[in-house]
């Protein structure tokens, strides 16, 4: 996980997970709409997932 990805997930979480698939983008976007913090946390969890 690069510094640019972490910074992008803090500023705009849906853009940080754009290459992880449509489901990840939708989930992060909906959480980001509810509040900023859950979207950031979800983006960081998805980016830190070792399976992908």
C-alpha positions as CSV (number, residue, x, y, z in Angstrom):
1,X,0.0,0.0,0.0
2,X,1.6,3.2,-1.2
3,X,1.6,6.6,0.5
4,X,-0.5,7.9,-2.5
5,X,-3.2,5.3,-1.9
6,X,-3.4,6.1,1.8
7,X,-3.6,9.8,1.1
8,X,-6.3,9.2,-1.6
9,X,-8.3,7.0,0.7
10,X,-8.3,9.8,3.3
11,X,-9.3,12.5,0.8
12,X,-11.7,10.5,-1.4
13,X,-12.1,6.8,-0.5
14,X,-14.0,5.6,-3.6
15,X,-11.2,6.7,-5.8
16,X,-8.6,4.7,-3.7
17,X,-10.4,1.4,-4.3
18,X,-11.3,2.0,-8.0
19,X,-9.2,-1.0,-9.2
20,X,-10.6,-3.4,-6.6
21,X,-13.9,-4.0,-8.3
22,X,-17.4,-2.6,-8.6
23,X,-18.6,-4.0,-5.3
24,X,-15.8,-2.4,-3.3
25,X,-16.4,0.9,-4.9
26,X,-20.2,0.8,-4.2
27,X,-19.7,-0.3,-0.6
28,X,-17.1,2.4,0.1
29,X,-19.1,5.0,-1.7
30,X,-22.2,4.3,0.4
31,X,-20.3,4.3,3.6
32,X,-18.6,7.6,2.5
33,X,-22.0,9.1,1.9
34,X,-23.2,8.1,5.4
35,X,-20.2,9.7,7.0
36,X,-16.6,10.3,6.1
37,X,-14.9,8.1,8.7
38,X,-16.6,4.8,7.8
39,X,-15.7,5.3,4.2
40,X,-12.1,5.9,5.1
41,X,-11.9,2.9,7.3
42,X,-13.5,0.6,4.7
43,X,-11.1,1.9,2.0
44,X,-8.1,1.3,4.2
45,X,-9.3,-2.2,5.1
46,X,-9.9,-3.1,1.4
47,X,-6.5,-1.7,0.4
48,X,-4.8,-3.6,3.3
49,X,-6.4,-6.9,2.4
50,X,-3.5,-9.4,1.6
51,X,-5.7,-11.6,-0.6
52,X,-5.9,-9.0,-3.4
